[in-house]
């Protein structure tokens, strides 16, 4: 048990790169680009607000557990979720980004062993399904995200 935390940390750091590498990456806005058909809005670090909105709208909650220093997390945000085809799928959900460094209690609640971890939850915050990591190109990963989101509809 005493090796679990150092081992987990080593795996996360190895998969995500160093903090210095991630700080060099520029983070883009989550707002729609000019001409985009669908705009997505992410709630940041406020699970209660996301759950309240999910209850009000009847939509599932799509939770992105990430860290700023995690290169795959940044890639997911910049190169995947910013695309119009992803926005179309994600618009069916309440979108929540949780920075695991600033919210360790939420990372623990959703048992995030590594990042990025994507959780689909109902309006009560109960996990429906999860995806850990980024698999393939944006084109290859989109059908997986579409099936993932469909489980909550």
N, C-alpha and C positions, 0 to 999 in steps of 0.2 A: 504493500500500500504506500510505503514511503517513497517509492520510485514512480508512482502514478503521475503525480503533478510534474516532476521534472521531465519525465518521458513525454507527457502531453505537450508541455511547453516546447520541448525540442522538436517534436513533430510539427507543431504549428509554425514555429520559426523556420524550420527547414522548408515547409511547403509555401510559406508566404514571403520569404525573403527578410531582409533586415529593415529596421525602422528608417534608416537613412535612404534606402532604395525607394521605399514607399513615399517618403516625404518629397522625393524628387518628382514623383508623378503628380500631374495636375488633376485636380478633381473638377469635373464639369457639373453644370447645373442639371437638376432633374426636370426642369421645365421643358416643354415641347419646343422643338426647333421650328423655325418659320416654315409654314406650309404643312406642318404635321397635322394629321387628322385627329389625333387623340392626345390629350395632355394628361400626364400622370402627376399626382402630388403625393409626396412621401411625408409621413409623420415621422419625426425623429425622437426616439428615446421616450415615448409616452404611450405605454401599453394601454393605460386606462382610456385615453382619448381614442385610440384606435378601436378598442373593444366597444366603446360607447357608439362610435360611428358605425361599426359593424352591426350592432344591435338595431340601430336606427334604419340602416339601409338594407339589411338582410344579406350583406355581402360577407364572404370569408375574409380573414386577415392573412395577408402574405407578409411574413416577417423575414427580414434579411438581417441575420446576425453577422456582424462584420467588425473589422478594426481598420483604422486609417493606414496602418503600417503593413497590412496584408495585401500583397500585390494581386492575388486572384480576386480578392474582394473589390479592389479598385477597378480591375479589369471588368468584373461583372457589372459594376455600376456604370462605367464609362462606355464599354464596348457592346454590352448586351442590353441592359435595361433602358438605355437611351435611344434604342432603335424603335422605329414606328411599329414594326411587327410585334415587338415585345410589349410596347405600350398598349397596343390593341388587346392583347391577352391580359395584361396586368390591370387594365382598367376595370376588370370584373371584380377586383378585390380592393379592400382597404390596404394600403401599402404602409408598412412600418419598418424603419431601419433602426436597429439597436446596436449601438457601439458597445461591444463587450468589455472594453477597457473602462468605460464610464458607468456601465450597468452590469457588474458581475452577478448581481442577484437575479437578473433576467436571463443571463447566459446560463446560470445554474438551473433556474426554473425549467428552461427548455433543453437542458442537458447538452449544451454545445460543447462537444469534445474537441472539435476543430472548426475552423472557419475558412471560407464562408459556409454557413448553415442556413438553409432556407426552410422555414416552417410554414405550413398552411394550418391555420387555426380557425375554430368557429368563434362566434360572438362572445362566448364565455372564456375564450383563451385556451380551450382544449385543443391539443394537437390532433390534426387529421392525418398529416403525412409530413415527411421531411426529405430534403435533398442536401447532401453534404458534398461540398466541392463544386467545381465547374467541370463539366464533361463535354469536350469537343468544341467545335466552332460555334459561333452564334446561330448559324443555320442548323447545325446538328442538335443543339441544346433546346431550341425553341419548341419542338414537338413534345419534349419531356416536360417543359414548363407548362405547355398547354394542357397536357394530361393531368399534371399536378394540380393546376388551378381548377380544372373541371371537377375534381373530386369534392370541392367545397361548394359547388353550385347546385 
